[in-house]
């Protein structure tokens, strides 16, 4: 079985952590390597101290993701923290350099996948791997509130393009009411009669003594 390299995008949003957990539970096979990739923003400041701080914060964030991986037995992980744009260009370059077979990212309002989709019609071909976008379930519309959703659209894209958006939701189980078991006051009347006769015999023996 070939060893697969799975890249999970590390971001400080809850859906990114959910995407990692989904990967560990549903995608990971024995021997696969998970690369936790974090891209911190390019800064105009020439201060090396600020650059080191951004790198350190990104590494600490990636370590918190690695803690999630450590809860799963025999998980091989590596961490890559580097500077780059937030439009997906640097992520694409790193994914190709790593030679990943799959890229997993949490899909949120500020996701790089939206910006990448605007500049590239075929995300998967640009990244040269499978792309899995993990999305939280769309909240139900409440009274007086309208929920706006955004969808990634592709022009001239084929239906078999290797890009998948996965919407996860917690399983709900219907409430099961246990059946009522009728209570038998007198399940076996003969046994009661037999017991009563036996007790009467004992009383007679005691009285005769």
Buried (B, 14 or more C-beta within 10 A) or exposed (E): EEEBBBBBBBBEBEBBBBBBBBBBEEBBEEEBBBBBBBBBEEEEEEEEEEBEEBBEBBBEBBEEBBEBBEEBEEBBBBBBBBBBBBBBBBBBBBBEEBEBBBBBBBBBEEBBBBBBBEEBBBBBBBBEBBBBBBBBEEEEEEEEEEEEEEEBEBEEBEEEBBBEEEEBEEEEEEEEEEEEEEEEEEEEEEEEEEEEEEEEEEEEEEEEE
